[in-house]
C-alpha cells in the first residue's frame, strides 16, 4: 500500500482506517486533496484558524499543521473513524495536536476562523446542511470546496450559491475541481432534521442530514422488519450500524423488556436514533444506550444476546467488504455463548459463506429476489 503522500511541500505518511482492512491498495488521500492543499498554500500564506470539513483520514489537517505548526485547526466530520484516523496520522508524522479541535457535524462552528476548506460530500443533503451552518458565520471568510469533477454538478453550484456567495470554479486537474466562494453572513435555515411516518405503525422517524435513507424506509430495513425478534425476555440487543434506529425501535416495540444498544460511526445517525426512541417510545429510553463508535471496538466480550445488523458494503466512494467483516468478527466477540448475529444483506454479497466460516454455522431465515436474512449462532 502507498502511504507516502505529497500534500503541499511536506511529505507525509498517511494511513487509511481501519488499519486492518484487507484492501491495502486504497489511499488515505486523493487528487482533490492534493489540488486543494496546493491552491491553499499558493494563495493563503498565513491563515490563523482553518476550518476543515469532511477530511476523510486527516490528510488535510496534517498538511496544514506541517506547513504552519502554530495554526489553529478545527476539523468537522460526522465520522468517528475519520477523527480516529486524523489523530493517528498526526501522531504518525510527529505533528502537534495542541491546536487541533475535532468536532462532530452537529456541534456549533467556531466564529473566529479565517479560512474554510471542504471536501464535497457524496450526500447532497449533508452538503446543504454544512453550507447552512456556514451561512451563519461572519461575512467574507474564504471557502474552498474540492471534489472529483464527476461529483461536482450544476446542482452543487446551485446549493453553494443558495447559502454563500456566487461560486466560481477552477480548471480540472487530475479529474478534480475546486469551487471558490465566501461567507456572506446571511443566515439560511437548515431543513434538517426531516420527519416521516413509519408505515404500518404510529411512529414518526426523524433523520439528520447524513443518515442513510433519511427520506423514507429503505427496502432492506422494510424486509428485515419481518424477521425481528419478539417476546418478553429481558435480553440485551445491539442494533449495529443503527442509522436512524428504526430496526432497534421496532425490536424494542416487540420486546419491551429488552435492553437496546444503538451503535453507529455517524454522529448524526446516533443522534437520530436517540431522538426516535425519545419521541416514539419515551418510556423505554432508560433501557437504551447510544454509542458513536468504530463498529464494536472495545465492547465487553460475551456481553450481549443478539446483534442485529444491515452491514454497509462501501466506505465513502470505495466499494469494500472490510466493514462488514469487522462487524461480523466483533459481533462474535461481543456475543455470549449461544448468542445470535442476525443480518440482512444483498444476495449477491454471499454473506452466508462468510458467516459459516466465522461461526461454523449459518442459516437462511428469509429471502426474496434482492435480500437474504441470515442467522449465525456463537457456539462453544
N, C-alpha and C positions, 0 to 999 in steps of 0.2 A: 504494500500500500504506500502511495506517495503521501508523505506528511509534511514535506518542506514547501511552505507557501511563500510567495513573493507578493506581499501586500505592502506597497509603498517601498521604502528604502531599506527596511529591516527584514531579513529572512526570519521566518517563524516556523516552528514545529507545531502543527495543528492536528488534533485528533478528532475524529467523528465519534459521537456517542450513540449507543452504548459501546464501550471499548471492546466487548467480547462478541460483537456481531460477526457473523460469518463472512459477509461480503466486504472484505477489507479494501476493495478497489474503489469504493466510494470516498470522495474527498470531503473535507470539512469546510471547504470554501468553493466558490465558483467564479466564473469570469465577471459576473456582475459585482461581486465583492471587490475584485481587482480594479475594475473600472471606477467604482465609487471611491475607493481609497486613493487611487492615482489622481482623480479630479480634485478630491478634497485637499490633498497635500499641495497640489499645484495652486489652489485658489484661496485656501484658508490657512495661513501660516501660523496663527497663534490663537486658536479657539480656547476658551477658558472652560466651558462646560458643554460637552457634546451629549445630546440625547439620541440614543440609538434604538430603533425598533426592529424586531424580528431578526436579530443576529443569531443565526441557527446554532453555531457552535463556538461563538466568541471570537471569531477571526477579526471582525471589525473593531471590537473593543481592544483586542491585543495589538493591532496595528496602530491605533491611535495612541495607546499608552506607550508603546515602543518609541513612537515618534515624539511624543510630548509627555515625558514622565510625570509632570505635575498636573496634567489636565484632569479635570473632573469629568467622569463618565457615568451617565445613568443609562442602563440598558433595560429596555422594556420587552418582555416576552410573556406569552401565555404558557410557555412550555417549561416544565420542571427540568426536563433533560437538557434543554438549551442552557439554562442557568448553571446546571452542573458542569456542562462542557466548557462554558466560559471560565468558570473558576479553575477548572483543571488546566485549560490551555494557558491561562495567565501564569499559573504556577510552573507549568512545563517550560515556559520561556523566561522564568525568573522575573516576571513583571509584577510590579506592586499593585495590590488591590486596595491600597489605602484610600484612594479617591474614587473607588468604584461602588456604585449602588445598583443592586439587582432588584427590580420590582416587577410584579405581575401586571397583567393587562387591565386590571380593574382599579389599580391604585392611581391617585391624583398625580398629574405630571408636575415636575419642578418648573417654577416660573422664571428661573434665572439662566436658562440655557441660552447659548448664543449660536448654536449650530445643531441642526436636526438631520440625521441620516436614517433612511428607512429602506429595508428590503421589501419590495411589494409582495404582500402575502397572496397565496393562492386563492384564499377565500375573499370574495369581493365584499361581502357584508362586513367581515372583520376589518378590511381596509377602510370602509366607510366609518366604522366605529373609531378607528385610530385617527382618521382625519377629523372627525367630530371632536375628539379630545384636543387635537392641535388647534382647532378653531377658537378655543378658549384661552390660548396663550397670548402674551403680549405681541404687538404687531412687529412686522419686519424681521422676524427670525428666519434666516435662510433654511429651506427644506430641500433636500436632495433625495429623490427616490431612485432605486435601482432595481432592475429585473431583466429577465430574458425578453428579447424582442417579441417572442410569440405569446408572452404573458401580459404585455402592455397593449391594451386595446383602446379604441376611442372612448369606451365606457370608463376606462381607468382615468383618462384625462378629464372626462366629464365629472367624475367624482372628485378629483383634485380641485377642479375649478369651483365646484359647489361649496367646498369647505374652506379653501385657501385662495390665493391669488391665481390669476390665469397662468397655467403652466406652459413652459416651453420644453422641448426635448433635445437631446443630443443626437449626434450621428450614432449609428450602431457600430459597436466594436466587439468582436468575438461573439456575435449574436446576442449582445446585451445592450441596454439603453439606459440613459439617465433621464429623469424628469426634474425640472427646476421650478421651484415655486417659493413662496414665503408666507408666513402667517399674516393675518390681517386684523386680528382682534375683533372679529365679527362672529360671535358665538353662534353655532348652529346646533340644534338639538340632535342628540343621538336617538335613533329609532329603536335601539335595543335596550333591554331585552324585549323580545316578542313573545306573544302567548297564543296558544291554540288549544281547542278542546280535544281531549284524548277520546278517540272513538270507542263506543260501547261502554263508557264509564262516565262518572260525573267529574272527573279530574280535568284540570286545566294545566297544561305544560308550559312552563316559562323557559326561555332559551336566550342565553347571551350570544354575542355575535359569532364567536368562534366554535360553537358547539356543532357537532356532526348532526346533519338532518334537522336543522333548527326550525324549519318551516312546517314540518309535518312528520308523522310517524314513519320511519323508514321501513321498507318492506321486509328487511331481515328481522327487525325487532317485532314487527307485526306477526311474523311466522313463529318466532321464538316464544312469544307470549302464550302460545298454545301449549307449550311444554315446560312451563314453570312449576315449581313445587307448590304444594298446598298442604294445609293441616295445622295442627295446634302445637306441634313440637317446638320447644324453645331452642332451636338450632341457630348457629352462627353462620351467616351467609355473606360472601363478598360479591359485590357487583363490580367486576374488574373491567376497566375501560368503560366506566359507567356513562359517559356522555351526560345527557340531561337527567339521567337517573330513572328513566321510565321502566326499565326492567326491574330494578330494585323496588321501585314504587309498587308495581303490580305484584311482585313477590310478597312485599310487606302486607298488601291488602289481602292476599290469600293465606298468609302465615302471620297472624297478628302477634304471636309470641316470639317470633324470630328476632334476632339482632342483625341488622343490616349494616355492612361496611361498604361505603361507596369510595372507589379509588379511580383516579384518572390523572394523567400527567398534565392536563389542561386546567389552569386555574378557573377559567370560565365554565368548564364542564362541572367541576366540583361545586362551584357557587350555584350553578343552575340546579344540580341535583339537590342541594340543601334547600334551596328555595321551593322546589317542587314537593319535598316532604313537608316542609313547614306550612305550605299553603293547602295541600290536599289531605295530609294525614298528620295534623299538628299534634295529636295525642300520641303519636308514635315517635316523635323526634328524639326523645330520650333513649330510644332503642337503636339509634343510628349514629354512625361515625362517618366523617368525611375527610378524605386524605388526598392531597396532591402529592404524587409520588411516581417514581420510575417503576411501574408495574408493582410487584410485591416485594421490592428490595427492603430488607431489614424487618419484614414482618416475622412474628414469632412462629417458629416451626411447629407443626402439629397443633394449630390453634383454632382451625375453623372446620365446619362440617361440609360446606358446599361452596364452590366457586362457580359463578355464572359469568359467561364471557362471550362477547362478539368481537374477536380479535381483528385489528386492522392488518391490511397487507401492503401498507405503504408508509413511508416516513417522508414528509414533505412531498417532493416530486419523485422520489425513488420508490420503485416497486420492490418490496423485500418482505421476507417472512421472518426476519430475525426478531421482531417484536412479538409475533405470535409464539415463536419458540420460547422466548424469555417468559412470556405469560404462562405457558404450559409447564415449564420446568419449575418456576417459582410457585405456581399453584400446587403442584405435587408436594413441594417442600412445606407449604403452609397448611395443607390439609392434614387432618387427623387420620389415623389408620381407619379405613373404611369410609373415609370422606370421598366426595364426588366432585369431579370437574365436569360441568355441563356447558357445552359451547354450541354456537351456530356458526356456520361458515359456508361460503360459496362451494358448491360441489366440486368444482374443478381444482380446488386448492389441496385436496387429498389430506385433510387433517386426520382422517381415520387412521391412516398408516402411521402418521407421526405420533398420535396418541397411543396407538398399540405398542409402538417401540418404546415409548417412555413409561407407560403404566403397565404394560403386559396384558392389557385388555382394553377393549373399546367397543361399544355397541351403538347402533343407529336407533334413535328413539323417535325420529321423524324426518321426513324429507319431502321435497317437491322438486319441480324441474330445476330450480335455481339453488336451493339451500338444503343443507343437511344439519340436523341436530344430533349431536354426539354426546355420549356419556362414558367417562372413564373413572374407575374406582381405584383408590390408593390401597394396595394390599400389602401385607407384611412379607 
